[in-house]
Amino acid sequence: MIIQGFWDIVHHAKNIHPEIFKDEKNVVFLDIGSGRGLVPLMFAFYTKFSKAIGVEIVETCHKEATDGRKELVAKYPQYKKEISKIEYILEDVFKINFKDLVKQKAPSTKNPKLFIWISSLCCPPNIMESLAKKLENEAPKGSIIFTSKA
Ligand SMILES: C[S@@+](CC[C@H](N)C(=O)[O-])C[C@H]1O[C@@H](n2cnc3c(N)ncnc32)[C@H](O)[C@@H]1O
């Protein structure tokens, strides 16, 4: 069911913002607060985006994500291409500059755009405001932001 739910989201994203899916190779997916890493995994498999990055501040969650990735590599060598797009970063997202992140992680993308995912239902308003300012300054033009609340 969870898998189905996430697949629906990718599907709806394609309907809502078809323009970003016209040039998928130049899009980097970024999950802000990636938890155990399921969402980058879904986008790595169901899109042709160049990278699927998750940034998570809680070490135990990050470890579960990276352990899961290692397990996938070992069990499913046939999906090497998809799995190699996934990267999990243990960091406070406010310490990461998104422009630098895109340059560093997807250097071959032309006019890269970010597809940003924020599961923000538990985020207090002041955090959302800081994040909005950060995104306004750092997200490349044409980037898309999916958030559970503004
Ligand atoms: C609701 S979970 C979302 C998990 C996943 N993205 C999803 O949609 O299922 C939010 C995550 O954001 C992380 N988080 C909160 N503040 C953060 C920050 N400043 N930097 C990075 N991650 C953060 C939390 O630890 C938590 O794992």
Ligand as a Chemical Component Dictionary entry (heavy atoms), coordinates in Angstrom:
data_LIG
# 
_chem_comp.id                   LIG 
_chem_comp.type                 NON-POLYMER 
_chem_comp.pdbx_formal_charge   0 
_chem_comp.three_letter_code    LIG 
# 
loop_
_chem_comp_atom.comp_id 
_chem_comp_atom.atom_id 
_chem_comp_atom.alt_atom_id 
_chem_comp_atom.type_symbol 
_chem_comp_atom.charge 
_chem_comp_atom.model_Cartn_x 
_chem_comp_atom.model_Cartn_y 
_chem_comp_atom.model_Cartn_z 
_chem_comp_atom.pdbx_ordinal 
LIG C1  C1  C 0  7.949  13.269 8.296  1  
LIG S1  S1  S 1  9.584  12.654 8.060  2  
LIG C2  C2  C 0  9.572  12.461 6.303  3  
LIG C3  C3  C 0  10.211 11.207 5.809  4  
LIG C4  C4  C 0  10.125 11.036 4.293  5  
LIG N1  N1  N 0  10.649 12.189 3.596  6  
LIG C5  C5  C 0  8.699  10.779 3.834  7  
LIG O1  O1  O 0  8.124  11.627 3.141  8  
LIG O2  O2  O -1 8.166  9.711  4.144  9  
LIG C6  C6  C 0  10.547 14.153 8.289  10 
LIG C7  C7  C 0  12.032 13.913 8.457  11 
LIG O3  O3  O 0  12.699 15.165 8.433  12 
LIG C8  C8  C 0  13.844 15.069 9.267  13 
LIG N2  N2  N 0  14.340 16.431 9.568  14 
LIG C9  C9  C 0  13.791 17.327 10.409 15 
LIG N3  N3  N 0  14.534 18.472 10.424 16 
LIG C10 C10 C 0  15.563 18.280 9.570  17 
LIG C11 C11 C 0  16.671 19.072 9.147  18 
LIG N4  N4  N 0  16.861 20.328 9.634  19 
LIG N5  N5  N 0  17.552 18.573 8.251  20 
LIG C12 C12 C 0  17.375 17.312 7.762  21 
LIG N6  N6  N 0  16.346 16.504 8.128  22 
LIG C13 C13 C 0  15.448 16.968 9.014  23 
LIG C14 C14 C 0  13.306 14.281 10.453 24 
LIG O4  O4  O 0  14.333 13.704 11.221 25 
LIG C15 C15 C 0  12.400 13.249 9.763  26 
LIG O5  O5  O 0  13.100 12.060 9.500  27 
# 
loop_
_chem_comp_bond.comp_id 
_chem_comp_bond.atom_id_1 
_chem_comp_bond.atom_id_2 
_chem_comp_bond.value_order 
_chem_comp_bond.pdbx_ordinal 
LIG C1  S1  SING 1  
LIG S1  C2  SING 2  
LIG S1  C6  SING 3  
LIG C2  C3  SING 4  
LIG C3  C4  SING 5  
LIG C4  N1  SING 6  
LIG C4  C5  SING 7  
LIG C5  O1  DOUB 8  
LIG C5  O2  SING 9  
LIG C6  C7  SING 10 
LIG C7  O3  SING 11 
LIG C7  C15 SING 12 
LIG O3  C8  SING 13 
LIG C8  N2  SING 14 
LIG C8  C14 SING 15 
LIG N2  C9  SING 16 
LIG N2  C13 SING 17 
LIG C9  N3  DOUB 18 
LIG N3  C10 SING 19 
LIG C10 C11 SING 20 
LIG C10 C13 DOUB 21 
LIG C11 N4  SING 22 
LIG C11 N5  DOUB 23 
LIG N5  C12 SING 24 
LIG C12 N6  DOUB 25 
LIG N6  C13 SING 26 
LIG C14 O4  SING 27 
LIG C14 C15 SING 28 
LIG C15 O5  SING 29 
# 
